[in-house]
Amino acid sequence: MTKRMWIIFTKVFIVGTSFCLPAQAEGGGWICPRLNVVPIEKKIQEIMIEEAEYREESLSEVVGSLVDFSRKLDPDGIGVHIILVIPPGTDRDDFLSEIPPLTLSLKKVTLEDALKLITQLTGFTYRIDRNMVLIESKPIN
């Protein structure tokens, strides 16, 4: 007969690409597996969108669609966090209503190329910050 051991995770500590979980089991102790994390820069270059059509879609809808594609196409199943940044002190609805709707057809493009295209079409820019992509309006000079 096989002896069963139950592990209950109570806290998580994340440091870089490692994390440790205290385990309550026979003898207690820690479980510290190593995460196999692919850098986000590499993910956006490798995730290939076979085909996507957008007709008069808002920027937020297109961004949501790209996040969905990234989750489906990421071998890790994590995807890419893409955040549309609303400037502080700006009404969200007013801000989004000023962005013209997008009509475009994507075929066999990387997530990176899709991000470049939609930010060029809308006058926005994107940057990578830690584990996410931030889409922001360009500063007015």
Phi, psi and omega in degrees: 000137180276133177276131180266142176235127180258135179243129178244122180270128182246329180218155177231132176241124181247128177226113182061240180253016178242155173215153179233140180236124175290133182249133175257100180209189177303117178087351180062220178102192184233148172246120184231073177288160177262131178280139174261080186265128176271129179303144185299325178302319180289321180299313184291339176278333185263333180289119184251121177269115183293314182197136175208137180240133177232126179237110179053044180265148177285158179301319180296325177292319179295316178299316177300321178295319179295323176297316178300314177302316183297322179292318181291325188262351179282122179302332178282344181077006182272316182083193181238130176279117179243123185240127174273113186274124176265125181303143179303141178079007181255138175289127184304310183296318178297316181300311183291329181290339180279349181272123181296147178295154183255137171231114180202160179235124179251132176221122179049059177238149176285161176300323178298314179294323177296318178297317178299316182295310184292327178287326175294317182294331184258356182077019178260180175223161174230153176214156179261129178230109184057253185249026181214161174255127178253125175257121186229154173288147180289142178296144178272124181259000000 
